[in-house]
Amino acid sequence: MFDYKAPEALLKDRIILVTGAGSGIGRAAAKAYAAHGATVILLGRTISKLEAVYDEIEAAGHPMPAIVPLNLEGAAVKDYEEMAMTIEQNFGRLDGLLHNAAILGQRSPVELQDPEGWNKVMHVNATAPFLLSRALIPLLRESTDASIIFTSSSVGRKAKAYWGAYAVSKFAVEGLSQLLANELDDERHNVRVNTLNPGATRTSMRARAYPAENPDTNPAPEDIMPAYLYLMGADSHDVNGQQINAQ
Ligand SMILES: NC(=O)c1ccc[n+]([C@@H]2O[C@H](COP(=O)([O-])OP(=O)(O)OC[C@H]3O[C@@H](n4cnc5c(N)ncnc54)[C@H](OP(=O)(O)O)[C@@H]3O)[C@@H](O)[C@H]2O)c1
């Protein structure tokens, strides 16, 4: 497991947006960021789940989060731009962006992949992070120490049979991360971009991918948070364009 002990105030006064914040790894990351002082913007498609995370953060006495309901499957370019405007009006900048939301899609040989399903996975997992990054980069540039984290997967670094559009979408995410790591690495060095592979983690996506597996063999989302904290806080200031593993 990634060996990093985050200082309690690691993310004090930082504004961090987490996609897919209502469940699984995104929920754990949103709560961990808030527990370390961040104001977290919870983005997701199921409002009741986002509200539950909001309530947990509020009950723990951490900085009050914000909720952004957005379905990455159907959102239009103007939805992203309006969201960026709202964040600018409320906070003036963004210090962190965790691209976490994703769907698994069909596990099957390429020749049997349903083209519509393929497009949906590519859109949610790869095009939506592009649209979101595009809209939010101006706000990230306003930060003195901003971090963009793209969630990858082992099959996004080395493809394995039957992982279909999911694997290809994660390769796209690795490419987008490399592009941005190069483009944003200017003389100010204030925005860094990396990919993070959580590794096998006990969530509903993992259960769908490996229905026969005993879930207890994998760590809980909370157990892999050291890597998520490290990459979001100032201790990773000089880490840019890297492929990190949480486990
Ligand atoms: N778990 C693992 O073993 C593992 C391994 C490697 C990589 N990963 C990656 O880690 C990340 C988190 O996965 P997880 O295991 O936590 O999965 P999960 O439990 O299925 O959670 C996925 C999250 O994404 C959200 N989401 C899905 N489609 C969306 C859409 N159209 N619009 C907005 N939000 C959407 C979901 O919202 P709802 O709750 O509303 O559905 C949910 O909050 C993903 O990028 C995944 O590829 C996971």
The ligand as a Tripos MOL2 file, in Angstrom:
@<TRIPOS>MOLECULE
LIG
   48    52     1     0     0
SMALL
NO_CHARGES

@<TRIPOS>ATOM
      1 N1        -12.5720   -0.4540   -8.0570 N.am      1 LIG1
      2 C1        -11.5110   -0.8770   -8.6920 C.2       1 LIG1
      3 O1        -11.0180   -1.9920   -8.4420 O.2       1 LIG1
      4 C2        -10.8540   -0.0160   -9.7410 C.ar      1 LIG1
      5 C3         -9.6630   -0.4540  -10.3350 C.ar      1 LIG1
      6 C4         -9.0380    0.3200  -11.3050 C.ar      1 LIG1
      7 C5         -9.5890    1.5560  -11.6360 C.ar      1 LIG1
      8 N2        -10.7510    1.9730  -11.0430 N.ar      1 LIG1
      9 C6        -11.2650    3.3090  -11.4130 C.3       1 LIG1
     10 O2        -11.5580    4.0330  -10.2410 O.3       1 LIG1
     11 C7        -12.6140    4.9680  -10.4750 C.3       1 LIG1
     12 C8        -13.7180    4.8100   -9.4520 C.3       1 LIG1
     13 O3        -14.2440    3.5140   -9.5960 O.3       1 LIG1
     14 P1        -15.1270    2.7850   -8.4670 P.3       1 LIG1
     15 O4        -14.5910    1.4130   -8.3480 O.co2     1 LIG1
     16 O5        -15.2590    3.6590   -7.2670 O.co2     1 LIG1
     17 O6        -16.4990    2.6900   -9.2780 O.3       1 LIG1
     18 P2        -18.0330    2.8830   -8.8000 P.3       1 LIG1
     19 O7        -18.2020    2.4070   -7.4180 O.co2     1 LIG1
     20 O8        -18.8460    2.2740   -9.8940 O.co2     1 LIG1
     21 O9        -18.2030    4.4630   -8.8320 O.3       1 LIG1
     22 C9        -18.1950    5.1730  -10.0480 C.3       1 LIG1
     23 C10       -18.6910    6.5680   -9.8010 C.3       1 LIG1
     24 O10       -18.8110    7.2380  -11.0730 O.3       1 LIG1
     25 C11       -20.0860    7.8290  -11.1560 C.3       1 LIG1
     26 N3        -20.5680    7.9110  -12.5300 N.ar      1 LIG1
     27 C12       -20.7130    6.8940  -13.4140 C.ar      1 LIG1
     28 N4        -21.2650    7.3460  -14.5430 N.ar      1 LIG1
     29 C13       -21.4560    8.6760  -14.3860 C.ar      1 LIG1
     30 C14       -22.0120    9.7070  -15.2000 C.ar      1 LIG1
     31 N5        -22.5310    9.4420  -16.4080 N.pl3     1 LIG1
     32 N6        -22.0730   10.9600  -14.7150 N.ar      1 LIG1
     33 C15       -21.6120   11.2420  -13.4920 C.ar      1 LIG1
     34 N7        -21.0750   10.3160  -12.6570 N.ar      1 LIG1
     35 C16       -21.0050    9.0420  -13.1020 C.ar      1 LIG1
     36 C17       -20.9770    6.9100  -10.3450 C.3       1 LIG1
     37 O11       -22.1750    7.5680   -9.9860 O.3       1 LIG1
     38 P3        -23.4610    6.7330   -9.4540 P.3       1 LIG1
     39 O12       -23.0880    6.2690   -8.0860 O.co2     1 LIG1
     40 O13       -24.5410    7.7290   -9.4700 O.co2     1 LIG1
     41 O14       -23.6340    5.5970  -10.4120 O.co2     1 LIG1
     42 C18       -20.0720    6.6000   -9.1630 C.3       1 LIG1
     43 O15       -20.1320    7.6280   -8.2150 O.3       1 LIG1
     44 C19       -13.0590    4.7150  -11.9260 C.3       1 LIG1
     45 O16       -12.4010    5.6310  -12.7780 O.3       1 LIG1
     46 C20       -12.5620    3.3150  -12.2060 C.3       1 LIG1
     47 O17       -12.3550    3.0940  -13.5730 O.3       1 LIG1
     48 C21       -11.3860    1.2220  -10.1150 C.ar      1 LIG1
@<TRIPOS>BOND
     1     1     2 1
     2     2     3 2
     3     2     4 1
     4     4     5 ar
     5     4    48 ar
     6     5     6 ar
     7     6     7 ar
     8     7     8 ar
     9     8     9 1
    10     8    48 ar
    11     9    10 1
    12     9    46 1
    13    10    11 1
    14    11    12 1
    15    11    44 1
    16    12    13 1
    17    13    14 1
    18    14    15 2
    19    14    16 1
    20    14    17 1
    21    17    18 1
    22    18    19 2
    23    18    20 1
    24    18    21 1
    25    21    22 1
    26    22    23 1
    27    23    24 1
    28    23    42 1
    29    24    25 1
    30    25    26 1
    31    25    36 1
    32    26    27 ar
    33    26    35 ar
    34    27    28 ar
    35    28    29 ar
    36    29    30 ar
    37    29    35 ar
    38    30    31 1
    39    30    32 ar
    40    32    33 ar
    41    33    34 ar
    42    34    35 ar
    43    36    37 1
    44    36    42 1
    45    37    38 1
    46    38    39 2
    47    38    40 1
    48    38    41 1
    49    42    43 1
    50    44    45 1
    51    44    46 1
    52    46    47 1
@<TRIPOS>SUBSTRUCTURE
     1 LIG1         1 GROUP 0 **** ****
